[in-house]
Amino acid sequence: MSNEKWNDSKIEETLTKLPPMKDKQSKDDLFQAIESRSKKEIPSRFSPKAKRPWILPAMAAAAAIFLMVLIIPPFFNGDQQFSTNDADQNSVMNTADVEENAADESAEPESESSLDGSDNDMNDGGSEDDENTEIANDENDEEQVSPEPSQLNQVIYIANSYVLDSNNTGDNFIVIEKQSSEDEQSLEEILMTSLQQSDPTSGQYLSDLDSVKTAESLVELHFSSASSLESLTSSEHEQLNQVFQEVLTLYGFAEVAFESGGETGIIFGQQGEVTSLPLATNNRGYYVISDEQDSYLISARMAEEEMASESGDPLNYAETVAKMAETEVSSDWYESAIPSFVDVSEVRLPGTTAEVYYTVSENEEIQNEEEQLETFFHALKLTASPFTLDNLQIINEETGEVVEVDLAE
């Protein structure tokens, strides 16, 4: 496209070169016509559109009218509603006053009749029915509510020496005696008391025991001196070893370690210096030795009772209890820890809990029933100590009474 500038002379020159046109209008008329026509043409896409000033005000007015239609009517309805609620409330209050007055009037004759003792028959029958209903409900509640589980009394087990022959020429056995514990004690305190009161030595050498510490299946005995047990005779050494075996296994320990003067080990009689001793945990059951004064428990291991099945496997807890109940003792120096008036009907082993179910015979004249039952309960508890059990429940099937023992303590 040429960048040549146009002026009047150039335009006239160009127009003269055009073919001649027959038009009565002059060039001035044509120029004015072209100029007026260009002003009336539709604007191009680049020209701004003129806004219509009437649209926005009309929309605002319509919105205002719509809001007024929504807001104004509820105010008229609210006045009517408030008046209706007030009327209803007044009506309710009046009705309540009337009912209260009627109740007061009807109560006065009733109080007079009660003072005269002239209650009507209908009221008498109703009160008797209510009393009978309450009695029946109380009886049903007593039948449905089972007794609360009781805990086995805490005792300290003391080892004593028992001689089968009264002339002291027979065998010597270690038996277990139950000693009541009135105060709550820790396991370490109980072990200290149990060992010192079980001391079979002539010099009471266990009095040098300073402290006891426990760690899972290990019990540590701390003595004041390495020579505390050095003076043991051969028989005392054997008896003290049996005391360790019988007493410490009652509490679930499998090993005893010694410490003296802050150092590991102790001189254990003729055996010399020892750091620890293994404890026999293969006992299966307990039996009873009775004399004129008291009764004692003796382990199946000490009494040399059978502790394995026919296949040679150690008895489990259920088999051990059955063995304790069915044992026919050939000698007369010990007997079953299960009293003759008790029948063990079933032993269950759900998980780490042992459940022993029993019944009591009512056809016998029983002497010292409570003492025999307590010995029976402790025998079941001690029998459970070698097994991996956490709880023991001894359940009377007839009364529902339950004795719970926490074996994990």
C-alpha positions in Angstrom: 0.0 0.0 0.0 1.4 3.5 -0.9 2.3 5.8 1.9 1.6 8.8 -0.3 -0.1 11.7 1.4 -3.4 13.0 0.0 -4.3 16.6 -0.3 -6.9 18.5 -2.1 -4.9 18.9 -5.3 -4.1 15.2 -5.4 -7.7 14.2 -4.8 -8.9 16.6 -7.6 -6.3 15.2 -9.9 -7.4 11.6 -9.1 -11.0 12.4 -9.6 -10.3 14.0 -13.0 -8.9 10.7 -14.2 -12.0 8.8 -13.3 -14.6 8.2 -16.1 -17.0 11.0 -16.4 -20.2 10.7 -14.4 -23.4 12.4 -15.1 -24.5 13.8 -11.8 -26.2 17.1 -11.1 -24.6 17.3 -7.7 -21.5 19.2 -7.2 -18.5 17.8 -5.5 -19.4 19.8 -2.4 -22.8 18.1 -2.3 -21.2 14.7 -2.7 -18.7 15.4 0.1 -21.4 16.4 2.5 -23.6 13.4 1.6 -20.6 11.0 2.2 -19.8 12.7 5.5 -23.5 12.5 6.8 -23.8 8.8 5.7 -20.6 7.8 7.6 -22.1 9.1 10.8 -25.2 6.9 10.4 -23.3 3.6 9.8 -23.3 0.8 12.4 -20.2 1.1 14.7 -17.4 -1.4 14.1 -16.4 -4.1 16.6 -13.7 -1.8 17.9 -16.1 1.0 18.9 -17.5 0.9 22.5 -21.1 -0.1 22.8 -23.4 2.3 24.5 -24.9 1.0 27.8 -28.5 1.0 28.4 -29.1 3.1 31.5 -32.5 1.7 32.4 -31.7 -2.1 33.0 -29.9 -1.9 36.4 -32.5 0.4 38.1 -35.3 -1.8 36.9 -33.7 -4.9 38.3 -33.0 -3.3 41.7 -36.6 -2.2 42.0 -37.9 -5.7 41.2 -35.6 -7.2 43.9 -36.8 -4.7 46.5 -40.5 -5.5 45.8 -39.7 -9.2 46.1 -38.1 -8.8 49.5 -41.0 -6.8 50.8 -43.4 -9.5 49.8 -41.3 -12.1 51.8 -40.6 -10.0 54.9 -43.8 -8.1 55.7 -46.5 -11.0 55.9 -44.8 -12.9 58.8 -45.1 -9.9 61.1 -48.8 -10.0 60.8 -49.0 -13.8 61.4 -46.5 -13.5 64.4 -48.9 -11.2 66.2 -51.7 -13.7 65.9 -49.4 -16.6 66.9 -48.2 -14.7 70.0 -51.7 -14.0 71.1 -52.7 -17.6 70.6 -49.7 -18.9 72.7 -50.6 -16.5 75.5 -54.2 -17.7 75.5 -53.1 -21.4 75.5 -50.7 -20.7 78.4 -53.3 -19.0 80.4 -55.7 -21.9 79.8 -53.1 -24.4 80.9 -52.4 -22.5 84.1 -56.1 -22.2 84.9 -56.5 -26.0 84.3 -53.6 -26.8 86.6 -55.1 -24.6 89.4 -58.4 -26.3 89.1 -56.8 -29.8 89.3 -54.7 -28.8 92.3 -57.8 -27.5 94.1 -59.6 -30.7 93.3 -56.7 -32.8 94.6 -56.6 -30.8 97.8 -60.3 -31.3 98.4 -60.1 -35.1 97.7 -57.1 -35.5 100.0 -58.8 -34.2 103.1 -61.4 -37.1 103.3 -58.6 -39.6 102.8 -56.6 -38.3 105.7 -59.6 -38.4 107.9 -60.4 -42.0 107.0 -56.8 -43.0 107.7 -56.9 -41.4 111.1 -60.2 -43.3 111.8 -58.7 -46.5 110.6 -61.5 -47.0 108.1 -59.6 -47.7 104.8 -61.7 -49.2 102.1 -61.2 -52.9 101.0 -60.0 -52.0 97.6 -57.0 -50.1 99.0 -56.3 -52.9 101.4 -56.2 -55.4 98.6 -54.0 -53.2 96.5 -51.4 -52.8 99.3 -51.3 -56.6 99.9 -50.7 -57.2 96.2 -47.9 -54.6 96.2 -46.2 -56.3 99.2 -46.5 -59.7 97.6 -45.1 -58.3 94.3 -42.1 -56.7 96.2 -41.4 -60.0 98.0 -41.5 -62.0 94.8 -39.2 -59.5 93.1 -36.7 -59.7 96.0 -36.7 -63.5 95.8 -36.1 -63.3 92.1 -33.3 -60.8 92.6 -31.7 -63.1 95.2 -31.9 -66.0 92.8 -30.4 -64.1 89.9 -27.6 -62.3 91.7 -24.6 -64.7 92.2 -22.4 -64.3 95.3 -19.4 -62.0 95.0 -16.1 -64.0 94.5 -14.1 -64.2 97.6 -10.3 -64.2 97.9 -8.2 -66.9 99.5 -6.8 -65.7 102.8 -3.2 -64.6 102.6 -0.9 -67.0 104.5 2.8 -67.6 104.9 4.0 -71.1 104.2 6.4 -72.4 106.7 8.4 -75.6 106.2 8.7 -78.0 109.1 10.5 -81.3 109.6 8.2 -84.3 110.0 9.6 -87.6 111.2 7.5 -90.6 110.2 8.7 -92.8 113.2 8.0 -91.4 116.6 11.3 -92.9 117.9 13.2 -90.6 115.4 14.5 -93.7 113.6 12.4 -93.3 110.5 12.6 -91.0 107.5 12.5 -87.2 107.8 10.1 -85.3 105.5 9.7 -81.6 104.9 6.0 -80.6 105.3 4.2 -77.3 104.8 2.3 -75.4 107.5 0.0 -72.5 106.9 0.6 -69.4 109.1 -1.9 -66.6 109.0 -0.7 -63.2 107.9 -2.7 -60.3 109.3 -0.8 -57.5 107.7 -0.4 -57.0 104.0 3.2 -57.8 103.0 5.2 -57.7 99.8 6.4 -60.9 98.2 10.0 -60.2 99.4 8.8 -59.7 103.0 6.8 -63.0 102.9 9.8 -64.9 101.5 12.1 -63.5 104.2 9.6 -64.5 107.0 8.9 -67.9 105.4 12.6 -68.8 105.1 13.7 -67.6 108.5 10.9 -69.4 110.2 11.6 -72.5 108.2 15.3 -72.6 109.3 16.2 -76.2 110.2 19.7 -75.5 111.3 20.8 -75.7 114.9 22.5 -72.3 114.8 19.6 -70.5 113.0 22.0 -69.5 110.2 19.2 -68.0 108.1 19.0 -65.1 110.6 22.0 -63.7 108.6 19.7 -63.3 105.6 19.6 -59.5 105.0 17.3 -59.1 102.1 15.4 -61.0 99.4 15.0 -59.8 95.8 12.9 -61.4 93.0 13.0 -61.2 89.3 10.5 -63.3 87.4 11.5 -67.0 88.1 14.7 -66.1 90.0 14.9 -65.3 93.7 18.1 -63.8 95.1 19.1 -64.3 98.8 21.5 -61.7 100.1 23.5 -62.7 103.2 25.6 -60.5 105.4 28.7 -62.7 105.1 30.1 -65.3 102.8 30.5 -67.7 105.7 26.9 -67.4 107.0 26.2 -71.0 105.8 29.7 -72.4 106.0 29.2 -74.2 109.4 26.3 -76.5 108.1 26.6 -80.2 109.0 25.8 -82.7 106.2 22.3 -83.3 107.5 21.7 -79.6 107.9 22.9 -79.0 104.4 20.5 -81.6 103.1 17.6 -80.3 105.1 18.2 -76.7 104.2 18.4 -77.6 100.5 15.0 -79.4 100.9 13.6 -76.2 102.5 14.7 -74.2 99.5 13.2 -76.8 97.2 9.9 -77.0 99.0 9.3 -73.4 100.0 10.6 -71.3 97.1 8.8 -73.5 94.5 5.5 -72.6 96.3 5.9 -69.1 94.9 6.7 -70.2 91.4 10.6 -69.8 91.4 12.8 -72.1 89.4 16.2 -70.9 90.6 17.8 -69.4 93.8 20.9 -67.3 93.6 23.2 -66.3 96.5 25.0 -63.1 97.3 27.1 -62.3 100.4 28.9 -59.1 101.5 28.0 -57.5 98.2 29.7 -60.2 96.1 28.2 -63.1 94.2 28.1 -66.6 95.8 28.2 -68.1 99.3 29.9 -71.0 101.0 27.1 -73.6 101.3 28.3 -76.1 103.9 30.3 -79.0 102.7 29.3 -78.2 99.1 31.6 -75.2 99.1 31.1 -72.0 97.2 27.9 -71.8 95.1 26.4 -69.0 93.2 23.0 -70.5 92.5 20.9 -73.7 92.8 18.2 -75.0 90.5 14.8 -75.6 92.0 12.7 -78.7 91.2 9.4 -77.5 89.5 8.1 -80.9 88.6 5.9 -81.4 91.6 2.4 -82.7 90.9 -0.1 -82.3 93.8 -0.3 -82.0 97.6 -1.5 -84.3 100.3 -2.4 -83.9 104.0 -0.7 -85.1 107.1 -2.8 -84.8 110.2 -1.9 -85.2 113.9 -3.7 -84.4 117.1 -2.7 -80.7 117.0 -2.6 -79.6 113.4 -2.5 -80.6 109.8 0.3 -80.2 107.2 0.6 -80.3 103.5 3.2 -82.6 101.9 4.1 -82.4 98.2 3.7 -85.4 95.9 7.4 -85.2 95.2 8.3 -85.5 98.9 5.7 -88.3 99.4 7.0 -90.0 96.3 3.6 -90.1 94.7 3.2 -90.9 91.0 3.5 -87.7 89.0 3.5 -88.9 85.4 0.9 -90.5 83.1 1.2 -94.0 81.7 3.0 -92.7 78.7 5.6 -91.0 80.9 4.5 -87.5 80.3 4.1 -85.2 83.4 0.5 -84.8 84.5 -1.3 -81.6 83.6 -3.3 -79.6 86.2 -6.6 -81.4 85.5 -4.9 -84.8 85.7 -3.1 -83.9 88.8 -6.3 -82.9 90.6 -7.9 -86.1 89.5 -4.9 -88.0 90.8 -5.2 -86.2 94.2 -8.9 -87.2 94.4 -8.5 -90.9 93.3 -5.4 -91.7 95.3 -5.7 -94.8 97.5 -3.0 -94.4 100.1 -1.5 -97.7 101.2 0.0 -96.2 104.3 -1.8 -94.4 107.0 0.6 -91.4 107.4 -0.9 -89.1 104.8 -4.2 -88.8 102.9 -5.8 -86.9 100.1 -6.0 -83.1 100.4 -9.6 -83.3 99.0 -11.9 -83.9 102.0 -14.1 -87.0 102.0 -17.3 -84.8 101.8 -16.1 -83.0 98.7 -16.6 -84.3 95.2 -14.5 -82.6 92.4 -16.9 -82.9 89.4 -14.8 -81.1 86.8 -11.6 -79.2 86.0 -11.5 -76.8 83.1 -8.5 -75.0 81.7 -9.7 -72.0 79.6 -6.5 -70.3 78.6 -4.3 -69.4 81.6 -7.2 -69.9 84.0 -8.0 -73.1 85.9 -11.6 -73.7 87.0 -12.3 -76.4 89.6 -15.9 -77.3 90.2 -16.9 -79.2 93.3 -20.0 -80.2 95.4 -20.3 -80.8 99.1 -22.1 -83.9 100.5 -24.9 -83.2 103.0 -25.3 -86.8 104.2 -22.3 -86.7 106.5 -21.7 -85.2 109.9 -18.8 -82.9 109.1 -16.3 -81.7 111.7 -14.0 -78.8 111.1 -15.6 -78.3 107.7 -14.3 -74.7 107.2 -10.7 -75.8 108.1 -10.8 -78.8 105.8 -12.2 -76.7 102.9 -9.5 -74.0 103.5 -6.8 -76.7 103.4 -8.4 -78.1 100.2 -8.3 -74.6 98.6 -4.6 -74.0 99.5 -3.7 -77.5 98.2 -5.3 -76.6 94.8 -3.4 -73.2 94.9 0.0 -74.8 95.6 -0.6 -77.5 93.0 -1.1 -74.8 90.4 2.2 -73.1 91.2 4.4 -75.2 88.8 2.1 -74.6 85.9 1.8 -71.6 83.6 -1.5 -70.4 85.1 -2.4 -66.9 86.0 -5.7 -67.5 87.8 -7.5 -70.2 89.7 -11.3 -70.3 90.4 -12.7 -72.8 92.8 -16.5 -73.0 92.2 -19.2 -74.5 94.4 -21.7 -75.8 91.8 -24.6 -75.9 94.3 -24.2 -72.4 95.9 -22.4 -70.6 93.1 -19.7 -69.4 95.6 -16.4 -68.7 93.9 -13.0 -68.5 95.5 -10.5 -66.6 93.3 -6.7 -66.9 93.5 -4.4 -64.7 91.6 -1.4 -67.0 90.7 0.5 -64.2 89.0 1.1 -62.3 92.3 
